Amino acid sequence: MAKRIDVKDLNLFYGKFHAVDGVSLAVPPRNVTAFIGPSGCGKSTVLRSLNRMHEVIPGARAEGKVLLDGEDIYASTVDPVSVRRTIGMVFQRPNPFPTMSIRDNVVAGLKLAGERSGKKLDEVAEQALRGANLWAEVKDRLNRPGGGLSGGQQQRLCIARAIAVQPDVLLMDEPCSALDPISTLAIEDLIQELKKDYTIVIVTHNMQQAARVSDQTAFFNLAGVGQPGRLIELDDTERIFSNPTQKATEDYISGRFG
Ligand SMILES: Nc1ncnc2c1ncn2[C@@H]1O[C@H](COP(=O)(O)OP(=O)(O)OP(=O)(O)O)[C@@H](O)[C@H]1O
């Protein structure tokens, strides 16, 4: 299951715009890595490049390597669709299929992959909903629409959908930014449990959240408008928040800019 990610000299472009310059970093398996930094420094762009979602945007391209347990996901022989199955993603706004039932939302990916056995789909739905700490709240209404859940429940439904296909990595792009504090804590608790089985990378604007949930933190910055974002520093979260090496990191975490 959980796999290691190695990023090597990654450059990301939107057409002619060089959005991210020369990022190299490593994410160990069963670890939570937080990406922090001011708006526009390329956190989401880097995150999307980790499962080849970046190139879905017209004109966008990536140069460099992203290795998953040593295999380059950008190799010409690799199918981007299979990469996105192995490296799942949860977005800022919960995006369940609103009219589809809770159960079918969870197993949508498996059905697409051709699984037809109702028994198997029921089993996976239960397992994934338990894994997402949502089972107790929805077990009596599995056939009701996913859109009828609260925002926090919808986000956990999206996490259940992501883990139902048994990915190696979970990418989360500000998964709590649309949620209230209680739902946010529920997702943060869930992240701690999920890291037993998955490698997790989370983009967050909330530094307390990065400090609470992550093992290591990557600080990105940009020199100015129109300049590419760069990785300034990656270290144990405790170190980044107590004794970072770079002055820019210290200025950012102490609230001097951003
Ligand atoms: N679809 C796109 N087309 C063109 N440029 C884009 C696109 N998405 C992002 N960019 C640009 O790439 C740069 C990095 O954006 P990105 O969204 O990755 O930053 P971010 O650090 O995640 O920002 P935020 O914290 O505001 O979400 C920015 O200059 C942004 O305007």
PDBQT file of the ligand as one rigid body, heavy atoms in Angstrom, charges set to zero:
ROOT
HETATM    1  N1  LIG A 301      -4.864  26.814 -14.475  1.00  0.00    +0.000 N 
HETATM    2  C1  LIG A 301      -3.876  27.725 -14.425  1.00  0.00    +0.000 A 
HETATM    3  N2  LIG A 301      -3.518  28.424 -15.522  1.00  0.00    +0.000 NA
HETATM    4  C2  LIG A 301      -2.538  29.354 -15.479  1.00  0.00    +0.000 A 
HETATM    5  N3  LIG A 301      -1.838  29.659 -14.371  1.00  0.00    +0.000 NA
HETATM    6  C3  LIG A 301      -2.156  29.003 -13.238  1.00  0.00    +0.000 A 
HETATM    7  C4  LIG A 301      -3.190  28.011 -13.193  1.00  0.00    +0.000 A 
HETATM    8  N4  LIG A 301      -3.291  27.540 -11.933  1.00  0.00    +0.000 NA
HETATM    9  C5  LIG A 301      -2.349  28.204 -11.198  1.00  0.00    +0.000 A 
HETATM   10  N5  LIG A 301      -1.678  29.075 -11.987  1.00  0.00    +0.000 N 
HETATM   11  C6  LIG A 301      -0.601  29.977 -11.567  1.00  0.00    +0.000 C 
HETATM   12  O1  LIG A 301       0.497  29.219 -11.062  1.00  0.00    +0.000 OA
HETATM   13  C7  LIG A 301       1.043  29.837  -9.894  1.00  0.00    +0.000 C 
HETATM   14  C8  LIG A 301       0.947  28.857  -8.721  1.00  0.00    +0.000 C 
HETATM   15  O2  LIG A 301      -0.426  28.653  -8.424  1.00  0.00    +0.000 OA
HETATM   16  P1  LIG A 301      -0.914  27.613  -7.310  1.00  0.00    +0.000 P 
HETATM   17  O3  LIG A 301      -2.397  27.589  -7.340  1.00  0.00    +0.000 OA
HETATM   18  O4  LIG A 301      -0.180  26.346  -7.469  1.00  0.00    +0.000 OA
HETATM   19  O5  LIG A 301      -0.377  28.327  -5.993  1.00  0.00    +0.000 OA
HETATM   20  P2  LIG A 301      -0.766  28.028  -4.484  1.00  0.00    +0.000 P 
HETATM   21  O6  LIG A 301       0.484  28.178  -3.699  1.00  0.00    +0.000 OA
HETATM   22  O7  LIG A 301      -1.473  26.709  -4.368  1.00  0.00    +0.000 OA
HETATM   23  O8  LIG A 301      -1.744  29.234  -4.197  1.00  0.00    +0.000 OA
HETATM   24  P3  LIG A 301      -3.004  29.359  -3.190  1.00  0.00    +0.000 P 
HETATM   25  O9  LIG A 301      -2.414  29.217  -1.824  1.00  0.00    +0.000 OA
HETATM   26  O10 LIG A 301      -3.504  30.735  -3.455  1.00  0.00    +0.000 OA
HETATM   27  O11 LIG A 301      -3.968  28.281  -3.544  1.00  0.00    +0.000 OA
HETATM   28  C9  LIG A 301       0.258  31.124  -9.678  1.00  0.00    +0.000 C 
HETATM   29  O12 LIG A 301       0.947  32.192 -10.280  1.00  0.00    +0.000 OA
HETATM   30  C10 LIG A 301      -1.054  30.855 -10.413  1.00  0.00    +0.000 C 
HETATM   31  O13 LIG A 301      -1.635  32.055 -10.870  1.00  0.00    +0.000 OA
ENDROOT
TORSDOF 0
